[in-house]
Amino acid sequence: MSKLRVLDLFSGIGGFSLGLELTGGFETVAFCEIDPRAQAVLRAQWPGVPVLDDVTDADFFEVQADVITAGFPCQDISVAGKGAGLAGSRSGLFRHVVRAIRVVRPAIALLENVAALLNRGMGEVLGELAEVGYDAEWDCIPAAAVGLPHGRDRVWIAAYRDGLRELQPRWGIGDERGWVGDRREAVDWVLSRGGVLRSADGIPAGLDRIGLCGNAVVPQIPELIGRAILVAEGRAAT
């Protein structure tokens, strides 16, 4: 069975793609990332996969994908910002995620942002997804929910074309929630998942530039969501 093709927007250093590809059921067919340092990482780790540059210029008409992912900018949504929400110039780039969804028509879109989105634009996000024909479910999942020794609370949104799916009860996050014993046990759990960053966040060794990793998603969470997608699609390994 062929893998689900992923268009990864606001890719950073590829945390979303890494998590999904760990399931064995996804392959990234294109990235879109404007930071040249992050682009260098993507080209090194995913050689041969196109890296589009500015999301505002990309037309996406040549991309065929089953899944679009986007950890879109949080600066105008975060409580550390000025609270402009989706009216801000950075977080407002969400509209280009919607544009990509409208053009590509993936079966599923997976989005991530800070938990403050729930009070600073969630209605707009859900409304704009609905306007292009996508129903959605969501959950706030911190890094601690997958055993990591810090909070990093984020809202994760799964949106489905024509509203035909429901994944949240099967995301599998509930089985991992809470601290996994002490910090040593948490680190051991992450190490068992593969290559990691010094801070045990699941990013491949060597990609430890603070700015890039600070913007990355925790790969274990899209991995769990990805596995739920594969089960719902009848693609899970038996």
Residue pairs with C-beta under 8 A, 6 or more apart in sequence:
1 235
3 24
3 25
3 26
3 27
4 20
4 25
4 26
4 27
4 66
4 67
4 107
4 229
4 230
4 233
4 235
5 26
5 27
5 28
5 29
5 64
5 65
5 66
5 67
6 16
6 17
6 20
6 26
6 27
6 28
6 29
6 65
6 66
6 67
6 68
6 69
7 28
7 29
7 30
7 32
7 60
7 63
7 65
7 67
7 68
7 69
7 100
7 104
7 106
8 14
8 16
8 17
8 28
8 30
8 31
8 32
8 68
8 69
8 70
9 32
9 55
9 68
9 69
9 70
9 72
9 96
9 97
9 100
10 32
10 33
10 55
10 70
10 71
10 72
10 73
10 93
10 97
11 17
11 31
11 32
11 33
11 38
11 42
11 51
12 33
12 35
12 38
12 71
12 212
12 215
12 216
12 217
13 38
13 41
13 42
13 45
13 203
13 207
13 212
13 213
13 215
13 216
14 28
14 31
14 41
14 42
14 45
14 46
14 216
15 71
15 202
15 203
15 216
15 217
15 218
15 219
15 222
16 69
16 71
16 110
16 112
16 217
16 219
16 222
17 26
17 28
17 31
17 46
17 69
18 202
18 203
18 204
18 219
19 202
19 217
19 218
19 219
19 220
19 221
19 222
19 223
19 225
19 226
20 26
20 28
20 67
20 69
20 222
20 223
20 226
21 27
21 28
22 193
22 194
22 219
22 223
22 226
23 223
23 226
23 227
23 230
24 237
25 226
25 227
25 229
25 230
25 235
25 236
26 67
26 226
28 46
28 49
29 49
29 50
29 63
29 64
29 65
30 49
30 50
30 51
30 52
30 63
30 65
31 39
31 42
31 46
31 49
31 50
31 51
31 52
32 51
32 52
32 53
32 55
32 58
32 100
33 39
33 42
33 51
33 52
33 53
34 53
34 54
34 55
35 212
37 209
37 211
37 212
38 212
39 51
39 53
41 207
41 212
42 49
42 51
43 51
45 204
52 58
55 93
55 96
55 97
55 100
56 93
56 96
58 96
58 100
59 103
60 99
60 100
60 103
60 104
61 103
63 103
63 104
64 104
65 104
65 106
66 106
66 107
66 108
67 106
67 107
67 108
67 109
67 110
67 229
68 97
68 100
68 101
68 104
68 106
68 108
68 109
68 110
69 109
69 110
69 111
69 112
69 222
70 94
70 97
70 100
70 109
70 110
70 111
70 112
71 111
71 112
71 113
71 215
71 217
72 91
72 93
72 94
72 97
72 111
72 112
72 113
73 90
73 91
73 93
74 81
74 90
74 91
74 113
74 114
74 116
74 117
75 81
75 88
75 90
75 91
76 82
76 83
76 84
76 85
76 86
76 87
76 88
76 89
76 90
76 91
76 92
76 120
77 85
77 86
77 88
77 91
77 113
77 114
77 116
77 117
77 120
77 121
78 114
78 116
79 114
79 116
81 88
82 88
83 120
84 91
85 91
85 120
85 121
85 124
86 92
86 94
86 95
86 120
86 121
86 124
86 125
91 113
91 121
94 121
94 125
94 128
95 128
97 109
97 111
98 128
98 129
98 131
98 132
101 109
101 129
101 132
101 134
101 159
102 132
105 161
106 161
107 160
107 161
108 158
108 159
108 160
108 161
108 165
108 229
109 129
109 134
109 157
109 158
109 159
110 156
110 157
110 158
110 159
110 222
110 225
111 125
111 156
111 157
111 159
112 154
112 155
112 156
112 157
112 217
112 222
113 154
113 155
114 153
114 154
114 155
115 140
115 153
115 154
115 155
117 125
117 155
118 140
118 155
122 138
122 155
125 157
126 136
129 135
129 136
129 159
130 136
133 161
133 162
134 159
134 160
134 161
134 163
135 159
135 160
135 162
135 163
136 157
136 158
136 159
136 160
137 157
137 158
137 166
137 167
137 168
138 155
138 156
138 157
138 158
138 168
139 155
139 156
139 168
139 171
139 173
140 153
140 154
140 155
140 156
141 153
141 154
141 155
141 156
141 173
141 221
142 151
142 152
142 153
142 154
143 150
143 151
143 152
143 201
143 218
143 221
144 150
144 151
144 152
144 177
144 178
144 179
145 173
145 176
145 177
145 178
145 221
146 173
146 176
146 218
146 220
146 221
146 224
147 176
147 179
147 180
147 185
147 186
147 189
147 190
147 220
148 186
148 190
148 200
148 201
148 218
148 220
149 179
149 183
149 186
149 187
149 200
152 218
154 217
154 218
154 221
156 221
156 225
158 165
158 167
158 168
158 225
158 229
165 232
166 232
167 225
167 228
167 229
167 232
170 228
170 231
170 232
171 224
171 225
171 228
172 224
172 227
172 228
173 221
173 224
176 220
176 224
179 186
180 186
180 189
186 200
187 200
190 196
190 200
190 201
190 202
190 220
191 200
193 202
193 220
193 223
194 202
195 203
195 204
195 205
196 202
196 203
196 204
196 205
197 203
197 204
197 205
197 207
197 208
197 213
198 208
199 213
201 213
201 216
201 218
201 219
202 218
202 219
202 220
203 213
203 216
203 219
207 213
227 236
229 235
230 236
